[in-house]
Amino acid sequence: MPGFPGFDCSEFPGTAEMTWLKANTNLAWCGYYLGPAPSHSSTSWMGQRAALKAAGWGVAPLYVGQQINGPGRHNVSGPQGSTDGLETVRLLQADGFDPGTCVYLDLEDGPPFVAPRTDYVMGWIAAVRAGRFQAGVYCSHGFAVNVHALDSVARIWAYKVDTTDRHPFPGVNFPDLHPTGSGYPGAFIWQLGQNCQLNLPGAPLLSPLVDLDSALTPDPGAG
């Protein structure tokens, strides 16, 4: 059984671009970056939820939290997880997301999944659930099983890609592979392409690079 194709990119592509993609491709849903967040300062997606839902898009909100390594902020602790979880709830409520929506904590770096990152994730999940939302985690397929061992209910958005280099992706039929292809059988979403340069003749100017995904449902943020 196939999945449902979607995409995410750090900056909102624009209304004209989203309208074209909905009318001319098989994309069913999009990632939606809440901001500002600790490791994602842009607010370009904020305020777009209602219009995207009215246009038929599934919407999966993402919160790019504290990171262990690499770009972004690095205050990784249980108390900070609680603080960031409360801020996630505030951003969701400000943009009109329904209670029960699943929001994904974006962990950009790889394994190991150990303390204090486990403490941070647990604090974030608890605060999100206390705010009446569902919690998910975007993470490497290499430690997705460990996230589920920590919290068996959290939805997993696992990334496993062939390359992180910029590369072209032609055509309007996007991958709809089942998320188990991520290498983790419990995945709800699989990010299967990163830094893809879309080649869409006739389309308005799109964000230069997108990540391609496939989910179990056409609206992986829905409760």
C-alpha positions as CSV (number, residue, x, y, z in Angstrom):
1,M,0.0,0.0,0.0
2,P,1.5,3.4,-0.9
3,G,1.7,6.5,1.2
4,F,0.6,10.0,0.6
5,P,3.2,12.4,-0.9
6,G,4.1,15.7,0.8
7,F,6.9,18.2,1.0
8,D,8.5,20.6,3.5
9,C,10.7,23.7,3.0
10,S,11.9,26.2,5.6
11,E,10.3,29.2,3.9
12,F,6.7,29.4,2.8
13,P,6.8,29.2,-1.1
14,G,4.0,31.7,-1.6
15,T,0.2,31.4,-2.3
16,A,0.6,31.2,-6.1
17,E,3.1,28.4,-5.8
18,M,1.0,26.4,-3.4
19,T,-2.1,26.9,-5.6
20,W,-0.1,25.6,-8.6
21,L,1.2,22.6,-6.7
22,K,-2.2,21.6,-5.5
23,A,-3.7,21.8,-9.0
24,N,-0.9,20.2,-11.0
25,T,0.9,17.6,-8.8
26,N,0.0,14.7,-6.6
27,L,1.2,16.4,-3.4
28,A,-1.3,16.0,-0.6
29,W,0.2,17.8,2.4
30,C,3.0,20.1,3.5
31,G,5.2,20.6,6.5
32,Y,4.4,23.9,8.4
33,Y,7.2,25.5,10.3
34,L,6.1,27.2,13.5
35,G,8.2,30.2,14.3
36,P,10.1,31.7,15.7
37,A,11.5,28.5,17.2
38,P,14.9,27.9,18.9
39,S,16.5,26.7,15.7
40,H,14.3,28.2,13.0
41,S,13.8,32.0,13.3
42,S,11.6,32.4,10.2
43,T,7.9,33.1,10.6
44,S,7.0,32.9,6.9
45,W,4.6,30.0,7.4
46,M,2.7,31.6,10.2
47,G,-0.7,32.8,9.3
48,Q,-1.1,30.5,6.4
49,R,-2.9,27.6,8.1
50,A,-6.5,28.6,7.4
51,A,-5.9,29.3,3.7
52,L,-3.9,26.0,3.2
53,K,-6.6,24.0,4.8
54,A,-9.3,25.7,2.7
55,A,-7.3,24.8,-0.4
56,G,-7.3,21.2,0.5
57,W,-3.8,20.8,1.9
58,G,-3.0,18.5,4.8
59,V,-0.8,20.4,7.2
60,A,1.9,18.9,9.5
61,P,3.2,21.6,12.0
62,L,6.9,21.4,12.9
63,Y,8.8,23.0,15.8
64,V,12.6,23.1,15.3
65,G,13.8,22.7,18.9
66,Q,17.1,22.8,20.7
67,Q,19.8,20.7,18.9
68,I,22.8,18.8,20.3
69,N,25.1,19.8,17.4
70,G,25.2,22.0,14.3
71,P,23.2,25.1,13.6
72,G,20.6,26.4,16.0
73,R,20.4,26.7,19.8
74,H,21.8,24.1,22.1
75,N,20.1,24.4,25.5
76,V,19.1,20.8,25.8
77,S,17.6,19.9,29.1
78,G,14.3,18.7,30.6
79,P,13.2,22.1,31.9
80,Q,14.0,23.7,28.5
81,G,11.9,21.0,26.9
82,S,9.0,22.0,29.0
83,T,9.5,25.7,28.2
84,D,9.8,25.0,24.5
85,G,6.7,22.7,24.6
86,L,4.7,25.6,26.2
87,E,5.9,27.9,23.4
88,T,4.9,25.3,20.8
89,V,1.4,25.2,22.2
90,R,1.2,29.0,22.2
91,L,2.2,29.1,18.5
92,L,-0.3,26.4,17.6
93,Q,-3.1,28.2,19.3
94,A,-2.1,31.6,17.8
95,D,-2.4,30.1,14.3
96,G,-5.7,28.4,15.0
97,F,-4.7,24.8,15.0
98,D,-7.4,22.5,16.5
99,P,-6.8,20.7,19.8
100,G,-5.6,17.2,19.0
101,T,-3.4,18.3,16.1
102,C,-0.1,16.5,16.0
103,V,2.9,18.7,16.1
104,Y,6.4,17.3,15.4
105,L,9.5,18.2,17.3
106,D,12.3,18.6,14.8
107,L,15.6,17.0,15.9
108,E,18.1,17.7,13.1
109,D,21.1,15.8,14.3
110,G,21.8,12.1,14.5
111,P,22.3,9.4,17.1
112,P,22.9,8.7,19.9
113,F,19.6,9.4,21.6
114,V,20.7,9.7,25.2
115,A,20.4,12.2,28.1
116,P,20.1,15.1,28.2
117,R,18.3,15.0,24.8
118,T,15.9,12.3,26.1
119,D,15.1,14.6,29.0
120,Y,14.4,17.5,26.6
121,V,12.1,15.4,24.4
122,M,10.2,14.1,27.4
123,G,9.7,17.6,28.7
124,W,8.5,18.9,25.4
125,I,6.1,16.0,24.8
126,A,4.6,16.4,28.3
127,A,4.0,20.2,27.8
128,V,2.5,19.7,24.3
129,R,0.1,17.0,25.6
130,A,-0.9,19.2,28.6
131,G,-1.8,21.8,26.0
132,R,-4.2,19.3,24.4
133,F,-2.1,18.6,21.3
134,Q,-0.6,15.4,20.0
135,A,3.2,15.0,20.0
136,G,5.4,13.7,17.2
137,V,9.1,13.6,16.7
138,Y,11.1,14.2,13.4
139,C,14.4,12.3,13.7
140,S,16.9,10.1,12.0
141,H,15.7,6.5,11.3
142,G,18.9,5.5,13.1
143,F,17.3,6.2,16.5
144,A,13.6,6.3,15.8
145,V,13.2,3.0,17.7
146,N,14.7,4.7,20.7
147,V,12.2,7.6,20.5
148,H,9.4,5.1,20.5
149,A,10.9,3.2,23.4
150,L,10.9,6.5,25.3
151,D,7.3,7.3,24.2
152,S,5.4,4.7,22.3
153,V,2.5,7.0,21.4
154,A,4.5,9.8,19.7
155,R,4.2,9.8,15.9
156,I,7.6,9.3,14.2
157,W,8.7,11.3,11.1
158,A,11.8,9.5,10.2
159,Y,14.4,10.8,7.8
160,K,16.5,8.5,5.6
161,V,17.8,9.9,2.3
162,D,20.2,8.9,-0.4
163,T,22.1,12.2,-0.4
164,T,22.0,15.5,1.4
165,D,23.6,17.3,-1.6
166,R,21.5,19.5,-3.7
167,H,20.1,17.6,-6.7
168,P,17.3,17.9,-9.3
169,F,13.9,16.3,-9.1
170,P,12.0,16.4,-12.4
171,G,8.3,16.0,-13.0
172,V,5.0,16.4,-11.1
173,N,4.5,12.9,-9.7
174,F,6.1,12.8,-6.3
175,P,7.1,9.7,-4.4
176,D,4.3,8.0,-2.5
177,L,6.3,5.1,-1.0
178,H,5.1,3.6,2.3
179,P,6.8,5.1,5.3
180,T,8.2,1.7,6.3
181,G,10.7,2.3,3.6
182,S,12.5,4.6,6.0
183,G,14.0,1.6,7.7
184,Y,11.8,2.0,10.7
185,P,8.5,0.0,10.6
186,G,6.8,2.3,13.1
187,A,7.3,5.5,11.0
188,F,4.2,7.7,10.4
189,I,6.1,9.8,7.9
190,W,9.3,9.2,5.9
191,Q,11.4,12.0,4.6
192,L,12.9,10.3,1.6
193,G,14.4,13.3,-0.3
194,Q,16.5,16.2,0.9
195,N,17.6,19.4,-0.8
196,C,15.7,18.6,-4.0
197,Q,15.6,21.2,-6.7
198,L,12.2,20.9,-8.4
199,N,11.9,21.1,-12.2
200,L,8.3,22.1,-12.8
201,P,7.8,23.7,-16.2
202,G,5.0,26.3,-16.1
203,A,5.1,26.6,-12.3
204,P,5.6,30.0,-10.5
205,L,9.0,30.5,-8.9
206,L,9.3,28.0,-6.0
207,S,11.5,27.9,-3.0
208,P,14.9,26.8,-4.3
209,L,15.1,23.6,-2.3
210,V,12.5,21.3,-0.8
211,D,12.5,18.0,1.1
212,L,10.1,15.3,-0.1
213,D,8.1,13.1,2.2
214,S,5.5,10.3,2.3
215,A,3.0,9.8,5.1
216,L,0.5,7.2,6.2
217,T,-2.4,9.7,5.8
218,P,-3.0,12.7,3.5
219,D,-3.1,15.0,6.6
220,P,-0.4,13.8,9.0
221,G,-1.0,16.6,11.4
222,A,-4.7,15.7,11.9
223,G,-5.8,14.2,15.1
